[in-house]
Amino acid sequence: MHMVYKVIVVGTDGSERSMVAVKEALGLAKASGAKLHVVNAVHPAVEVGYVESKAGQLQIDKLRQGLDAITATIVAEAGRHDVPVEMHNPGSTDAADALISLAEEVDADLVVVGNRGMSGVKRFALGSVPNKVAHHCPCSVLIVNTEPG
């Protein structure tokens, strides 16, 4: 028996790798007639560390514009495929918690995450998003291989 998804949640930080997961989620949503909920897993003020200098504010503005561009791209792509989409910017510093909370809130059938994302110190400090989501999510989880090539 094949699962028909009605509500799919996916996260993005705007990176090329995370967009691979978004495209996979979009394809699944189109095939099953599901609504797609997209979590912008980057909060500009948190990324910069709440810097109150002019340079810090410029950095926050740049990140916010980047999020706006990501949102516009995803909404346009969903529109081309007739997939209803809702964007979420929870402002959480923890992407996994944001995905899990949204999945609970919208009664998701599926959460789609990439197998790789943040690297270096950030990844070490925050832990593995796909690992945490897979262990704590209230629904099925699809971990997409986002390796280039």
C-alpha positions, 0 to 999 in steps of 0.5 A: 500500500502506498502512502498518500501524503496530505501535509509535507514539511521541509526545512531550508537554510537557503543552501544548494544542499537544502534546496535539493530536499525542498525540490524532493518535497515539492515533487512528492507534494505534487504527486500526492496532492499535498500541501507543502509547509517550508521552514526557513531554518535561519533566523537573521538576528540569531545568525549574527548574534544580535549585534547592535552595530551598524555592520551587524545590522547590515549583515542582518538586513543581508540575511533577511533579503536572502530569506526573502529571495529563498521564499520568493523562489520556493513560492514561485516554483510551487505555483508552477507545479500547482502545489499549495505552499506555506512559508514559516520563519519560526525564529528558532535557533534549532532547525530540528526543533522548528521542523518537529514543532511545525510537523506537530502543529500542522499534523504532517504526514511527512517531514523531508530533510537533507542528510547534510547541511551545516558544517564545521563548528555550527554542526557540532554545536547544534547536532545533526538535524536529520538525526534529531528529526528522525528520532523525535518527529511525530510522523514519517521522515524522508532523509534526502541525499544532498551530496553533489553529483 
